[in-house]
Amino acid sequence: MSLICFYGYCLFRRQVHSQRQCFSRFYYSVSSALTLEDHVFDESPKPYANFVNMPAPPVPATRRELFPVVARVFKSLSWSVAREIRFGSWVESHGFSHSVYCFRIIIHAFALAGMRLEVFALLRDVVGFCDEAKCETFELFSVLLDSPHHVERSSVVFDELIKVFASNCMLENALEVFVNAKHVGLEPDINSCNFLLKCLVEAKRVEFVRWFFVQLKYCGPSPNVYTYTIMMNFYSNDVGCDAGMRRAAVILGKIFPSGEKPTVVTYGTYIHGLCKVGCVEAALMLIRNLHYKNQPLNSHSFNSVIYGYCKRGEVCEALQVLDEMKSSGILPDIYSYSIIIHAFCTKGDIMKCIDLMEEMELSQIKPSIVSYTSLIHGLCKKNLMQNAVDIFRSIGASSCKYDQTAYETLINGFCMQGDVDSAIKLFEEMIRNNLVPTTFSCRSLIRGFCKLGLFHPALEVFNTMLQNGIWPDTITCNYILDGCCREGHFKEALTLLEDFQEHGFNLNPHSYNAIIYKLCKKSYPERAFELLPRMLKRNVIPTVVNYSTLISGFAKQSNLKMAVKLFTRMVKDGMTFNIATYTILISIFSRNHRMHEAYGLFKEMRERGLRPDQISYTTIIAGFCNNEEMKKAWALFEEMSREGCLPNVITYTCLIDGFCKSNRIDLATWLFDKMNRDSIIPDVVTYTVLIAWYHKHGYIDQAHKLYGEMKVKCVLPDDITHIVLGLKARAVQEG
């Protein structure tokens, strides 16, 4: 054995056996009475590990009880005889040592005849017994070794033993067999090694995967194209995707020099990996290059690219790949169409989905339940519920079977439209068809009831979930808490909150925010503030949303001190503020005529890379207008337009009011005309501000002209407008 193999063997032995105790061994001598005339196995004394601390059977086993069966199997190689033997039953009747010796003879007989499936089944029986009995299985290698002098006769046995251990997730045992086989001079079959490598990859045993692949490269058996494909799949799905794909590319480059040829699966694995890391264009170029060189390709490679484009929302590009796939002589399969249909449904292009479904049928590809469900989902998003029902009912006429997802998609669609009655009927039909409801379908019903303001039916569905063992998710709990708060049951909401936590339901900051928001809205921000310590006690860290809601609540109470205190606490905790938080604080300072601090926060918001929106611009402009600092307000208005943030009616009204207070009616009327030019309809406040200025300064005709214009444009005057014009009594009489 080479130096690298020996070093690897020592390293592996230390890793696997660092905490394993040595087992006592006993020698079982084979008397001449137990030998068979046709027995070709070495009968020298064997060291067997004491696998099971099992008392000896009442009557010692004899050759009359065991070996006639062994002889029949040995001479006939009849699996029908061997399959009736159960290792556990033999151990119970005859003891472990006798049983394992007889099984060893049968296993090797089948192995020498090349009957690998039979060897695998017998070894699985032995390993399964040892595993269930909680006994050490590492020593099976020495037990099953035919002879130190004829180790080559054990090759098939240990190939299959590797597979048995690997298929039972006993990966360290499988690696131990590989190491011991190399140590005694056996060369395991590369197919068995590939199976073990695949199992290591699926189990994400990263260090073992890399170690084992190195052993195969330098110590044998030599990797084949399937080995390289497994490693490419391993690196393509590695967590460090970019680095993993670079390693996968290196593996791909080593296949041809090794004398192997990449298969369609090899290329498909690499293409899938490229698409997974977002290199969709590179994957498509590789496909085109492979097609040009007449290299193997199949629909899976194209499907990866189609999915990659759809994931990025580039559905038209995905459709072009589908056409290119057909022109390359590769027929799209049901997955090709299903991916694109789902993408078009997500975008709301229902007609294109229907066209693709028809194209599938013309190509004699029957739409799957997944395709139908995607179309139903798209129709529900478009509020085309009757069409969705028609498609749903057409599933029964096709070869597809209704599944849970199809039902739940339509149930959710009804709930989104507020048609809970139809949703319940469908829900009951789903249960009659022996489909078990899930959290998603129950959550849809709860949301539907809450949307209609029907909290008690929503609570009944929630309780039914619990009674039937359906675990509610965080969103479901949040709907219940929010519904409880909407009903004004704050104490009940707090009790529910505690119950949810006690029962282990996953809650998040939004769960608490439902109560915080309602308390703040009801002018109880102090009580809402008391929830923060309770959140921390439950290891739920308050977020910007929670703090922003509280700051807004204190702002409405004009409690500037508490609002600033919360903001300072956010800074101390290193929170990243959002635009809403800054806007709330800007509003607080503006209302308290502290425009220096308000504008400082506005600048800080931009310095942090947050782009002010329509509300934040309007808030700071309104603050300067109320403080009669019109130059600054006008400068911000112009900046707002330059930044592509369109002013709304409130922005214009604040500026018009500010210019009216400064007696700049020329600028006020210019802005009023600009509103109309920009198709921004003035509201009752805008008209009232101008009417008040005209009336105050004696322009009565102009005031009444605007009043008439209001009514023509269907902007209803309010009491303030009537009071300004002295029309209150007349308005009441007319009413």
N, C-alpha and C positions, 0 to 999 in steps of 0.2 A: 504494500500500500504506500502511495506517494506521501511525501512530507506534509503537503497541504491537507490531504485526506486524514492523516493521522492527527494533525493539529486540530482540524475541525471535529474529529471524533472525540478527542479529549475535551474540547470546549463544550461540545454538546452533552457529553456525559456529565460534566460538572453542572450544567444548566438544568438537566432533567433530574439528576440523582442527588442534588445537594442536600436534600432533607429526607431521602429515602433510606430506611433501615435495611440492613442486609438480612435476608431471610435464611433461616436454617435449611439445610438440604439433607435429604436422605437418599440412600441408594436402594434401588429396587433391582434385585438380582433376578434374572430370568432363568428359571430352572429348565432343564431339558424337557420336562413334561409339558411346558407351555409352547414349545416350538412347533411350527407347522411344517409339513414336508415341503411346501412350496414357498416357505417364507424366505424372502431375499434381503430382509433388512438386518442391519447389524444388531446383534443381541448382547453386546457388551453392557456392563452395568451403566445405567443412566442416572445423572443427578437431576432429580425433580424437585422443584420448589414446593414447599409446603403451602400450597395456595389456600387451602381451607382448613380451619381448625375444626375438623369434623370427626366425631368419634367413629371408631371402626364399626362396621356393620356387625350385627349379632352373629351371622354365619359368614365366615371368610369366603370370598369369591374363589371359585375354582374354574379351571378351564372348561368343565362341562357346562357351566352357566354362561360364560362369556364367549369363548373362542369358537364355538360352532357358528355363531352369527358372523363373527369376524371372518371365519374361513369361507362362508357362503359369499360374502361380499368380495373377498379377495379373489376367489376363483371365478366368480361370475361377473364382477364389476357391475352388479345390478343396483341401480339407484333406487328402484322400487323397494328393495330390501333395506338399503342404507337409510332411506328417508324416514323409515319407521323408528329408527333409533333416536332416542333423545338423551343427550349427554347428562342433563340434570337427573333424569330417571335412573340412569346407570350409576351415577355417583351416589344417589340415595340408596340404591340396592347393594352396590358392590364396593363403594369407597372410591375416593378420588384417584388414587395411584393406579389401580387396576383399570379404571374407566379411561383415563387419559392415555394409558399405554395402548389399549385396544383402539381408541379413536385415532391414535397416531398411525397405527398400521393401516387402517382404512383410508385415512387422508392421503398417505403416501402411495397407496395402491392406485387411487384415482388420479393422483398427481403424475405418476409415471405413465398412466394411460392418456395424459393430456386432457383430462376431464376437469377443466378449471371451474366451471359453474358448480360442480359437485363439491370440489375442494372448498370453494368459497362458502357454500351453505353449511358444511360441516364445521369449518373454522368459526363461522358466525355463531353457531350453536355453542361451541366451547367458550368463546369470548363473552357471549351474552350471559352464560351461566356465571362466569368469573366476575363479570361486572355487577350482576345483581347480587351476588354473594359478598360484594364489597371486598374482594380479595385482590391481591397484587397480580397484574397481568403482564408486567414487564418481563417476567421470567419465562413466558411462553416460548420464547425463542429457543432456549436451551432444551425445553421439554420436547419441542417438535422437531429439533434437529435430528436428521436420520442417522448420521454417523460422522464423527470427526474425520474419517478417512474417505468418505464418499459424500462430501458436502454438496456436490453438484446435483445429487438426487433430490435435494431439498429446495432447489431454486423455485419451482412452481409454487410450493407450499408457502414460501415467504413472500412471493409476489402477491399471492392471494391474501396472506395475513396482513400485509400492508394495506390492501384495499379494505379488508374487514375493519381494521382499526380506524382508518380514515373515514369510512362511511358511517361509523358510530361516533364520530367526533372525538376519538381518542388519538389525537394527532401526535402527542409526545410518544405514545407507544408505537405508532407507525414509524416515526422517525428513528426510534430506538431499533426497530427491526431492520431498517435500512442501514443504520450504522453497524449493527452486529453482522449483517450479511456481508458488508464490505470487509469487515474485520476478519471473517473466516474465509474470504476469497470468493464470495459469490457476487455475481453481477446482476442486480435486480433488473427486471424488464422495464424499459422506458415507459411503457403504457401504464404500469403500476405507479411509477414515479410521477407521471403526468397527473394521474388521478389524485395522488397525495398532494401534489403541488396545487391543483385546482381547489382541493378542500382547504388547504392552508390559506389560499387567496380569499375564498369565500368567508373564512373565519376571521379574516383581517389579522392574521398572525404575521405581522410585517417582518419582524426579525427572522423568524423561521423561514419565511418565503425567500428572503434574500440569501440566507445561509444555505438553504437547500439548493437553490439555483446555482450558486457558486460551486457546490459539491458536484452537481451534475456536469458543469462545464469542465472542471479540472480533474475530476476523479471518475466520471462516468456513472451511469451510461450516458452516452452523448445525447444532448438535447436534439429533438426533432422539431419540425415546424409547429407541431401542437404545443410543445413546451414553450417555444418562443411566443406563440399566440396567447397562451395563458399569462405569460409575463407581461405582454403588451396590454392585456386586459387589466392586469394588476396595476400597472403604472398609469393607464388611462383613467382609472377610477380612483387614483390616489388623491388624498385630501389636498396636497399641494399640486393643484391641477397643472399649472404651467410647467413646473419642474418635472412632474410625472410624465407629461407629454414629450418633454425633451428626452427622458429616459426611454420612453416607448419608441421614439424615432431611432434611437441608438440600437434598440433591439431589432427593429425592422431592418436596419442597415446590415445587421450581422447574419440575417437569414441566408441570403444568397452566397456569401463566402463560406458558409458552413456546408454548402452542397444541397441545402433544402430549398424548396420553392414555396413562396407564400401562397396560401389558399384564399378562397373567397372570404372565409371567416377571418383570416388574418387581416386582410385589407379592410373588411367591414369593422373590425375592432378598432383599428387605427382611425378610420374615418369617424366612427362614433365618438372617439376620444377628442378629435379635433373639434367636432361640433359642440361637445360638452363644454370646452373652454372658450367657445365663441368664435373659433376660427372656421366659420362656415364657408367663407369664400375659398380658403385654402383646401378644405375638404372637397369642394366642388371642382376645383382645379385638378386635384388628385384623381377624382373620378374620371374627368375628361381625359387625363393623361393615360390612365389605365385602359380606358375604352379605346383610345388611339393605338395602344400597344397590344390590344386584344388580350389583356389580362382579365382574370375572373372577376366578375361583378354580379351582384344580385340586388333585389329590391331593398334589402336591409340597408345597404350603403346609401342609396338614394333617400330612403325614409329618414335616415339620420340628418341629412342635409335639409330635407323638407321640414322636419321638426325644428331644426336649428333656426331656420328663417321664421317659422310660425311663432316660435318662442320670442323672437325679437319684434314680432308684430308685422313682419314684412311678408304678408300673405301673397301678394302678387308675385314676388320673387319665388315663393314656394310653388306657386302654380306653374311658373315657367320651368322649374326643375321637374315637375310632374310631366310636362310636355316633353322635356329633354329626355326624361327617363323612357317615355314611350318611343321616341325617335331612335333611342339607342337599342331598341329591340328587347327591352326588359319591361315586362308587363307590371303595371302597378297592382298591388294587392290591397286587401281591405284596410290595412293599416295606413297605406299611402293616402287613401281617400279620407279615412276617418280623421287623420291629423289635420288635413286642410279643411274639412267640413267643420270641425270643432273651432278652428281659427276664424273662419268666416262667420260662424255663429257668434263668437265672442265679439267680433266687430259689428255684428248686427246686420250683415249682408245675407239675409235669408234666401233671396232669390238665387244667389250663387250656390248656396248649399243645396237647394232643390235641384238645380242644374247638375251638380256633381252626383247627387243621389241617382238621378236619371241616367247619367253617364255610367255609373257603376252597374246598373241593371242592364244597360245595353252591352256592357263588357262581360255580362253573366257573372258579376261579382255581387253576391247578395249582401245588402247592408247589414251590419251587425247591430246589436242592441246599443252599442256605444255610439254608432252613427245616428241612430234614431234619437237617442237621449240628447246628443248635442243639438240636433235640430229642434227638439222640444224645448230645450233650454233657450235657444235663440228666439223662438217664437214667444216664449214667456217674457223674455226681456223686451220684446216689441209690443207687449200687451195683447198679442193675438192668441188669446186663450182658447177660442173655439178651434182655431187651426191646430194648436198644440194638442188639444183633445183628439182631434181627427187623426193626427199622426200617431198619437199614443194608441188609439183603438186599432189602427192599421197594423200595429205590431203583431196582434193576435192572428191576423190573416196571413202573416209571413211565417217563415220557418223559425223566426226568433222567439225566444221566451221572455216574458216580462221578468225583469229583475228589480231588485230593491231600488237601485239608483234611478231607473226610469220613473217609478212611482214617486219617489221622493222629489225628483226634479219638478214634476207636475204639481205635486202638493205644495212645494215652495212657491211655484208660480202663482197658484191660486191665493196663497197667503199674502204674497207681495201685492196682489190686486185687492186685497181685503175681502175676498170671497172665501171666508173660512168654512162656510157650510159645504161648498163643493170639495174643499180640502179634506174635511172630516169624512165625507162619503168615500173619497178615494183612499183615505187612510184606513177606513174599515174594510174596504175591498182588498187592500194590500194584506191585511191580517188574515182575511178569509182565504187568500191564496197562499197561506203558510209562509209569508215573508215577514220576518221579524223587524219591527220598527227600530230605528237607530236614534242616536242623539240628534242627528240632523233633521229628521222628519218631525220629531217632537219639538225641536227648537223652532222650526218653521211655523208650527201651529201656535206656539207661545208668542212668537213675534206677530203673527197675524191677529191674535186676540188683543195683544198690547197695542197694535196699530189702531184698532177700533176702540181703544179705551176700555176693553173688557178684561179687567185684571183678574177677577175671580175665576172665569173659565181658564185663563192662562195658568193660574195657580193650581187648578184641578189637573191640568195636563202635566204640570211639573210633579205633583204628588203621585200621579199615575206612573210617571217615569221611575220614580224612586221605588214604588211598590213592585215594579216589574224588573228591577235590577238594571235599568238603563242609566248609566252614569252621566249626569249633566256636565257639559263643558263650561268654560268661563263665560262665554257669550250668553249661554242660556241663563246662568245665574245672574248676569248683568241685566238681562231683560226683566227678570222677576223683581230684582231690586229697584230698577227704574220704574216699573209698573206700580210697585208698592209706594214709591215716593210720589208718583203722579196722583195717586189716590189720597195723598196727604197723610199716609200712615208712617210717620217718621220713626216712631218707637218700634213698630212692627218691622220696619226695614232694618233697624239696628239689630233687633233680635235675630232676624233672618241672616244678617251678616255674620253674627257670632255662630249661629248654627251651621252655616256653610263652612266656616273655618274649622269648627269642631269635627265635622264629618269628613274633612280632608278635601273639600272641593277647591279647585284651583281658582283663586281670586287674584285680580290684578288692580292697579291703581284706578282703572275705570270703574271697577265695582264700587269703590268708595266714592268716586266722583259723582255718581248718580245722587247720593245722599248729600254730598257737599254742595252740589249745584242747587238742589231743591231748598236746602236750608238757607243758602245765600239769597236765593230768589225770594224767600219768605222773610228776608231781612233778619236772619239769625246767623250772621257770619261767625260770631263768637262760638256758637255751638258747633258749627262746621269745623272750626279751627281745632276743636278738641279731638277730632278724628285722626289728626296727624300722628299723635303718640300711639293711638290704637293700631294704626297701620304699621308703624315701626315695630311694635310689639309682635305683630304677626309676620314680620319679615317682608312686608310689602313696602317697597321704597316709594315715597311720594315722587311724582313726576312734575314736569313743567305744567302740565294740564291741571293737576290738583292745585298747585300754587297760583296759577293764573286765575282759576275759578275763585279762590279765596281772595286774591287781590281785588278782583272785580267786585266781589261781595262787599268788602270793606270800603271800596271806592264809592259804591252806591250809598253807603252810610256816611260818606265824607270823612271816614276815619283814615286820614292821610298817614298818620303815625304808624298804624298797624300795617297798612299797605306797604310802606317803605321798609318796615321791619321784615316783612315776608320777602321782599325783593332782596334785601341785604342777606337774608338767610340763604336764598337761592344762590347768590354770588359766592357765599362762603362754602356752600356744598358743591361748587364747581359745575352748576347746571348750565346747559346751553339753552339760552332763552330763544323763544320763537317770536314772531312778529306780533302775535296776539298779546303776549306779556308786555312787550314794550308799548304797544298801543294803549293798553289799559293804564299803564303808569303815566304815559304822556297825557292822557285824558285827565287823570287825577291832578297832576301838576297844573295843567291848563285851567281847570275849573277853579283852582286855588290861586290863579293869577301868578303862578311861578313859572313864567315862560322860559326863563333862563335854564332852569333844570329840565323843563319839558323838551326844549330844543337840544339840550346836551344829550338826552336819551335818544332823540331822533338821530343825531349824528353818530352816536355810539352804535346804534342799530345798523347803520350803513357800514361803519368801520368793521363790524363783525361779519360782514358779507351778506347780511340780510337785506333783501330788496324791499323797500317800503311798498305796500300795496295801496289800493284805493282808500281803504278805511284809515290807515295810518297817516296818509297825506291829508285826508279830509280832517282828521282829528287835530293835527298840528296847525293846519290852516284856520280851522274854527277857533282854536286857542288864540292865535294872533289877531284874528278879526274881533273877538270879544275884548281883547286888550287894546283895540284900535291901533295896532301896529300893521297897517295895511301894506306898507312896502315889503315887509317880510312875508306877509301872506301872499302877495302878488308874485313875489320871487319864487315861492314854493309852488304856486299854481303853474307858473311857466315851466319850472323844473319837472313838475309832474307830467306835463304834456310832452316834454322832451324825452322823458324816460319811457314813453309809451303807455303810461298809466292813465286811462281815461277818467276825467272827472265825472261825478254823478250829480244828480239834482241837489243833493245835500251840499256838495262842494260849492256849486254855483250859488246856492241860496245863502250860505255863510258869507261869501264874498260880496254878494249884492247887499246883504244886511249891513256888512261892515262899511261899504262905500256909502250907503244911505245914511248911516250914523255919522260919517265924515262929510256929509253933504256933497259927495261926488256922484250926483245922480246921473251925470253923463257916463261914467264908467259902469254904474249899476245897470243903466238901460242897455249899454253896449253888451254887457254880459248876458242880459236877458235875451237880447236878439241873437247872440251867439248860441245860447241854449237851443233856440228854435232852429237855427241853421244846422246844428249838430244833432237834431232829432232827439233832444233830451227834453221831455215834457215837464214844464214847471208844475210844481204841486201847490197845494193851498197855501203853504207857508211862503213860498216864493211870491205868489200874487199878493198875499196879505202884507208882506214887508214893503213892496212897492206902493200898494194902495195906501198904506199908513203914511208913507213919506209924502205922497202927493196930497193927501187930505190934510196933513199937518201944515204943509206949506201953501195951502190955498188953491191947489190945482184940482178942484173938485170934479171938473168934467173929465180930466184924465183918470182920476180915481174910479169914477163910475164906468168909464170906457173899459178899464181893465176888469172891473167887476162883471161887465157884460161878456167880455172875452172869456172869462172863467167859465161862465155857464154854457157858452157855445162849445167850449172844449171839454165839457162834462167834468170840470174840476169843481166839486161841490164846495161852496163857501162854508166855513164853520162859524161858530159863535163869535170868535175874535174878529173875523172879517166884517160881520154884521155890526158889531159894536163900534169898530173903527169908522164905518160909514153911517152910523146912527140908524141902522136898519133892523135893529134887534126886534123892536115891537112889531114892525111890519112883517118880518120873517115869521114871527110866532103866529100872527094873525093869518098869514097865507098858509101856514102849516095846519 
